[in-house]
Amino acid sequence: MMYKYSFFITPAFFLLSIAVQAQDTTADNRRKLHEVVVSANRTEVNRNTVPMTISVVGRAELEQSSESNILSGLSGWVPGMFVTERGITGFGLGAGGGGGITLRGIGGSPTGQVLMLINGQPQFMGIMGHHLPDSYVSSDVERVEVVRGPASILYGSNAMGGVVNIITRRQTDDGAHAQARLMYGAYNTQKYMGSAGVKKGNFDAFASLNHDYTDGHRAHSAFWITNGYARAGYRLSNGFKVWGDVMLARNTSHDPGEIDNPITDHIGAVLRGMTSLTLQNDFAKSAGAFKVFYNFGDHEINDGYNPGQSLPRDFRYRSTDYNFGTSLYQTLRLLDGNLITAGADFMKYGGHAWNKFLDGRPDATIKDTSVYSVAGYLLVQQTLFDKLTVNAGLRYEYNKTYGGEWAPQAGLAYHPLETTVIKASVAKGFRSPSIRELYLWAPANPDLQPERMTNYEIAVEQSAFDGRLSLELTGYLADGRNLIQTEGVYPNVRNVNTGAFTNKGFEFAVRWDVSKNLRLQGHYSYLHMETPLLYSPKKQVFAAANYRLANWQFSVNYRFVDDLYTDSVTAPDPAQETFGILNARVAFRALSWLSFFVKGENLTDRRYEIIHGYRMPGTTAFAGINMNL
């Protein structure tokens, strides 16, 4: 079987490519690419030469929002993407928790069909199979790359609907740099951030620390988090570099429940950590890396009780989980216009879930188990006649629970003119059943198979005025099958592979640098679902303007969401929302290192819900200070 040989083939490929490059280790010889992304091929490639649609959100856009959490700052900037929220800051856990992601209507609840990555490394709970949205902090981020479609060929399970790849910051200039931000606003919301970087010779390091707190806009909705991140690297030679990073985040969230069905003492305490080590090689005609990563979590949840209807819980739900893995990949550019990427991945994830009783009774184990997967993949890209780039590849992944899964992909990018790109692709994505779905609680079914999706896509990208104006129009058809759903009436319920969906739509995005001081950008997305899905709006509109005048900076954005299902779509009269939100920010640079800002959110005081029963805040205001040293 292929998976048995992938760990022999890829290391040989890795070593062979290094040998080929032994005589060429000058970094200056490498062709500089414009608008490079790494999420499409695991190495730097021009975004216009890959067939998939990729959105890049940089630090400038993230800092405009002044949000400490990446997902809060990211929401609105990516066509077809929607992130659930329930309050003024913080996402929380459980049925009332926010931070769920859908891309073109695909994501799941909780999110398992869109994969979060940090520098290409998967981030999800070992037991539950979904990401922890409160753990991702914008001060750690250089940019975010969002693949709006299946990326399972490179990243395997959970990348069925797309990936959100967080590229972390590092110090690139010699010397030292420090940054700090203080912000205060509505409902006693406080946000503190400090970061510092240093580079000397072949050594570079970066570290940041964040702390957020809010009383929340409803009673019993307080939230706090402290997050720390550090990254350090050392260039061993012209062709090799070693670097590692570590992240630790601890938060406590209070869930007040639905307005008409409040909950008392629903509190979640979460500790999340991540660490990785990478040996990276970078030559004129080859680049690659060997990565080792480990993610872990410790969670304690008090499910609370409904006053007058139930009594306080006499136990706490506890779980610890982990996700350990290695990744080895290498790219070759042996021929003009040719790029070959080969790789192998290994991952083992699992954990221990139990109920801890408060009266001294022995703990009751729910499940203590793990799952592993191993995969190999090959992706080949070739440019012909300087106009046509074709791309094709295949992944095979073996999973302990269900066996093997294939994930093919093919596409092209055609440049009829220097300023025009036409893209087309077809790709398969899949999601392996989580440990929760396989083994936990009443619906558990150890015989589940992966969810699968095939995506067809065509896009046209056009630039003008020396790149100051860019337009993108994308159409897609996503056909999902084998979806895991729960059938029956409690306690006679069971997870089964029975669901299906067909989503189709289009997305239009524009960015116009009118002058060096004024930028306009926005997008419109339309989604048609044969089967309605939660948190997947039919229409989304986003428009933003950013203007600089001397030491002043003015930013304004408007977001319109139409036909959003916020409650069970199987209910007789499911709840839907349509709303528009206006936000603005003004900043003044008093000194070269000191600036002040104020921002207002939901300036029209729109009353709306994203999660049913959790009314969002009305108009809120914040003020802060930024310092760059």
Buried (B, 14 or more C-beta within 10 A) or exposed (E): EBBEEBBEBBBEBBEEBBEBBEEBBEEEEBEEEEEEBBBBBBBBBBBBBBBBBBBBBEBEBBBBBBBBBBBBBBBBBBBBBBBBBBBBBBBBBBBBBBBBBBBBBBBBBBBBBBBBBBBBBBBBBBBBBBBBBBBBBBBBBBBBBBBBBBBBBBBBBBBBBBBBBBBBBBBEEEEEBEBBBBBEBBBEBBBBBBBBBBBEEEEBBBBBBBBBBBBBBBEBBBBBBBBBBBBBBBBEEEBBBBBBBBBBBBBBBBBBBBEEEBBBBBBBBBBBBBBBBBBBBBBBBBBBBBBBBBBBBBBBBBBBBEEEEEEEBEBBBBBBBBBBBBBBBBBBBEEEBEBBBBBBBBBBBBBBBBBEBEEEEEEEEBBBBBBBBBBBBBBBBBBEEEEBBBBBBBBBBBBEBBEEBEBBBBBBBBBEEEBBBBBBBBBBBBBBBBBBBBBBEEBBBEEBBBBBBBBBBBBBBBBEEEEBBBBBBBBBBBBBBBBBEBEEEEEEBEBBBEBBBBBBBBBBBBBBBEEEEBBBBBBBBBBEBEEBBBBBBBBBBBBBBBBBEEEEBBBBBBBBBBBBBBBEBEEEEBBBBEBBBBBBBBBEBEEEEEBEBBBBBBBEEEEBBBBBBBBBBBEBEBEBBBBBE
